[in-house]
């Protein structure tokens, strides 16, 4: 197993039904999410949550996967930018928290042990989405093992 990451500034602000960004599994490779970050680029606060998706909808552009430990393996995971068609969400949020009304204010979800399991399948993933209210443009980071 190796560690991977992706980091980018979202193209859109998302909404309570359209993720700001996320990490999708691949057809035959499970993932273990270690960290997910969202950092505000605006001066408007938001309530941010991490949710599972079970059907992909239409995600935005694929983001570059970086290796953190070993450059000889195949890169795993499919990080995606702001969705344009709503995915199917699993019930409830895995984590949620407030992102303050200042540039650089952020929120991070961390998972101990092996990490949060994301089953294989192109419809499975985890996304950052506003829990309530309006979304904002965020700097996003996902760190995972596969």
C-alpha positions in Angstrom: 0.0 0.0 0.0 1.2 3.5 -0.8 0.2 7.0 0.1 -1.2 9.5 -2.4 -2.5 13.1 -2.3 -4.1 15.8 -4.5 -4.5 19.5 -3.8 -6.1 22.2 -5.8 -8.3 25.3 -5.7 -11.9 24.5 -6.6 -13.4 25.9 -9.8 -16.8 26.3 -8.1 -18.4 26.9 -4.8 -20.7 23.9 -4.8 -24.0 23.7 -2.9 -25.7 21.4 -0.5 -26.4 19.1 -3.4 -23.2 19.7 -5.6 -19.9 18.8 -4.0 -17.1 21.4 -4.0 -14.6 18.5 -4.6 -14.1 14.9 -3.8 -12.1 11.7 -4.1 -13.6 8.8 -6.1 -12.4 5.2 -6.0 -11.5 3.3 -9.1 -13.2 0.2 -10.5 -11.2 -2.4 -8.6 -9.1 -0.5 -6.1 -10.4 0.5 -2.6 -9.0 3.6 -0.9 -8.4 4.5 2.7 -8.9 8.3 3.3 -6.4 9.7 5.8 -7.2 13.5 5.6 -9.5 15.8 3.8 -9.0 19.6 4.0 -11.0 22.7 2.9 -9.5 26.1 3.3 -11.5 29.3 2.6 -10.4 31.6 -0.2 -13.2 34.1 0.6 -14.4 36.2 3.6 -17.7 34.3 3.9 -18.0 31.5 6.4 -19.5 28.1 5.6 -20.5 24.9 7.2 -18.5 22.1 5.5 -19.1 18.3 5.7 -17.6 15.2 4.4 -20.1 12.7 2.9 -20.0 9.4 1.1 -21.3 9.1 -2.4 -22.6 5.8 -3.9 -23.3 7.0 -7.5 -21.0 9.6 -9.1 -23.3 12.1 -10.8 -21.1 14.4 -12.9 -17.9 15.5 -11.2 -15.7 18.3 -12.5 -12.2 18.0 -13.9 -9.9 15.2 -12.8 -7.1 16.5 -10.5 -3.4 15.4 -10.5 -2.6 12.6 -8.2 0.8 12.9 -6.4 2.7 10.0 -4.9 4.1 10.6 -1.4 6.1 7.4 -0.8 6.9 5.4 -3.9 7.2 6.6 -7.5 7.3 3.2 -9.1 3.6 2.1 -8.6 0.5 2.9 -10.5 -1.2 6.1 -9.2 -4.5 5.3 -7.5 -7.6 7.3 -6.7 -9.6 9.8 -8.8 -9.8 13.3 -7.2 -12.4 15.5 -8.8 -13.3 19.2 -8.8 -16.7 20.8 -8.4 -19.7 18.6 -9.5 -22.3 19.9 -12.0 -24.8 17.0 -11.6 -25.8 15.8 -8.1 -24.3 12.5 -7.0 -26.2 10.0 -4.8 -25.3 10.6 -1.2 -25.2 8.0 1.6 -27.4 9.1 4.5 -25.8 11.6 6.8 -22.3 13.2 7.1 -19.1 11.5 8.2 -17.7 14.8 9.6 -18.7 18.4 9.6 -17.4 21.7 10.9 -17.3 25.4 10.4 -14.9 27.2 8.1 -14.4 30.8 9.3 -15.2 34.0 7.4 -11.5 34.8 6.6 -9.1 33.8 3.9 -7.1 30.9 5.1 -9.6 29.7 7.6 -9.9 26.0 7.2 -11.3 22.7 8.4 -9.8 19.2 8.3 -11.2 15.7 8.8 -8.6 13.1 9.8 -9.0 9.4 10.2 -6.8 7.4 12.5 -5.7 3.8 12.1 -5.8 2.6 8.6 -8.2 5.5 7.5 -11.7 5.7 6.3 -12.5 2.9 3.9 -13.8 3.8 0.4 -14.9 0.6 -1.4 -13.8 -0.1 -5.0 -16.2 1.0 -7.7 -16.3 4.1 -9.9 -19.5 5.3 -8.1 -18.0 5.2 -4.6 -16.2 8.1 -3.0 -16.1 10.9 -0.5 -16.9 14.5 -1.1 -16.7 17.9 0.6 -20.1 19.7 0.4 -21.7 22.6 2.3 -23.8 21.1 5.1 -26.2 24.1 5.0 -26.1 27.4 3.2 -24.0 28.6 0.4 -20.7 27.1 -0.6 -17.4 29.0 -1.3 -14.3 28.6 -3.5 -11.9 26.5 -1.4 -8.4 25.2 -1.5 -8.8 21.4 -1.2 -6.5 18.6 -0.1 -7.2 14.9 0.0 -4.6 12.3 1.4 -5.2 8.6 1.0 -3.7 5.2 1.0 -4.3 2.5 -1.7 
